[in-house]
């Protein structure tokens, strides 16, 4: 395959994802055991825990910064503005734009 790309100089090879070894495998745990143990200790799955942390961080940035919603989504680990909006609607029943608008309206009322 590499020969195909080198023969066509105007075509670049596809990006390769970096390899990643999950930390639980380094201590000899299976994914299932880690997930069950994490859920028992924290009260939610690892995936839900990460989503909760991302939403919490995004809410704080929406409240405290003037960054664009897309930039906040990227900084908080969401794959896109749309992904962050979907998660906000799913868990908070409000979009990031509505949250930011409510924040600015509240600030105007307090003046």
Phi and psi in degrees as a GROMACS rama.xvg file:
@    title "Ramachandran Plot"
@    xaxis  label "Phi"
@    yaxis  label "Psi"
@TYPE xy
-61.6528  -34.8184  UNK-2
-62.6974  -37.9046  UNK-3
-59.4662  -45.245  UNK-4
-72.9239  -35.7868  UNK-5
-70.8482  -29.1231  UNK-6
-71.3464  -27.5796  UNK-7
-110.3  93.1521  UNK-8
-63.0698  -22.7653  UNK-9
-88.5595  3.31621  UNK-10
-114.891  127.1  UNK-11
-96.1592  149.202  UNK-12
-67.3442  155.333  UNK-13
-64.4765  150.34  UNK-14
-66.4121  142.718  UNK-15
-103.998  133.517  UNK-16
-72.5287  139.206  UNK-17
-65.4301  148.416  UNK-18
-76.7702  145.817  UNK-19
-140.989  126.38  UNK-20
-101.42  115.541  UNK-21
-58.8693  137.452  UNK-22
-57.387  -33.6156  UNK-23
-65.4111  -26.372  UNK-24
-73.3873  -27.0903  UNK-25
-68.2369  -21.8002  UNK-26
-107.588  12.2505  UNK-27
84.3969  21.5031  UNK-28
-99.7252  149.794  UNK-29
-85.4013  162.396  UNK-30
-59.3952  -43.8796  UNK-31
-62.9377  -45.0541  UNK-32
-65.2819  -43.202  UNK-33
-60.2302  -46.8691  UNK-34
-60.9354  -46.1231  UNK-35
-63.268  -43.2924  UNK-36
-65.6585  -43.6377  UNK-37
-62.3175  -46.2717  UNK-38
-61.6147  -41.4198  UNK-39
-65.4671  -38.3201  UNK-40
-78.6837  -38.2737  UNK-41
-101.293  -25.7933  UNK-42
94.8965  2.72303  UNK-43
-153.908  161.851  UNK-44
-69.2827  160.274  UNK-45
-56.8479  -40.6049  UNK-46
-63.4964  -45.4862  UNK-47
-65.1852  -38.1072  UNK-48
-59.7356  -45.3523  UNK-49
-64.6489  -44.1418  UNK-50
-60.9085  -44.3878  UNK-51
-58.6743  -43.6491  UNK-52
-65.5462  -40.6731  UNK-53
-64  -44.1116  UNK-54
-63.4423  -43.3482  UNK-55
-60.6906  -45.6238  UNK-56
-65.8336  -40.9852  UNK-57
-64.6009  -40.5345  UNK-58
-59.7873  -43.8506  UNK-59
-63.6653  -41.8794  UNK-60
-69.4164  -37.042  UNK-61
-62.7135  -35.5276  UNK-62
-75.5723  -40.4107  UNK-63
-105.558  -8.47665  UNK-64
-128.162  167.308  UNK-65
-107.882  13.7049  UNK-66
-60.5391  153.544  UNK-67
-66.0739  157.647  UNK-68
-63.7216  -36.7533  UNK-69
-62.8699  -40.9747  UNK-70
-66.4577  -40.0698  UNK-71
-64.1027  -42.7982  UNK-72
-57.3929  -47.2807  UNK-73
-62.5829  -46.0743  UNK-74
-64.4075  -28.1147  UNK-75
-91.7075  0.223579  UNK-76
95.4616  6.48459  UNK-77
-79.0524  150.769  UNK-78
-74.3899  -21.2463  UNK-79
-165.706  171.009  UNK-80
-60.2705  -41.1373  UNK-81
-64.2399  -39.8016  UNK-82
-63.914  -42.7716  UNK-83
-64.4282  -42.5989  UNK-84
-61.8428  -40.5137  UNK-85
-61.5514  -46.3706  UNK-86
-65.9431  -38.9314  UNK-87
-61.9299  -47.1254  UNK-88
-63.2006  -38.8157  UNK-89
-66.7104  -44.2426  UNK-90
-100.908  -25.1107  UNK-91
-115.893  -8.2516  UNK-92
57.8859  33.1037  UNK-93
-154.043  149.542  UNK-94
-89.0582  161.469  UNK-95
-58.2561  -38.9958  UNK-96
-63.0388  -41.7647  UNK-97
-65.749  -39.4096  UNK-98
-62.258  -44.9027  UNK-99
-65.8672  -39.8299  UNK-100
-63.4233  -43.957  UNK-101
-61.7213  -37.0044  UNK-102
-63.4151  -44.5565  UNK-103
-70.44  -34.3132  UNK-104
-67.1619  -39.8624  UNK-105
-64.4228  -39.6847  UNK-106
-66.7002  -38.2099  UNK-107
-65.915  -38.0151  UNK-108
-69.4347  -28.7136  UNK-109
-80.5336  -9.30121  UNK-110
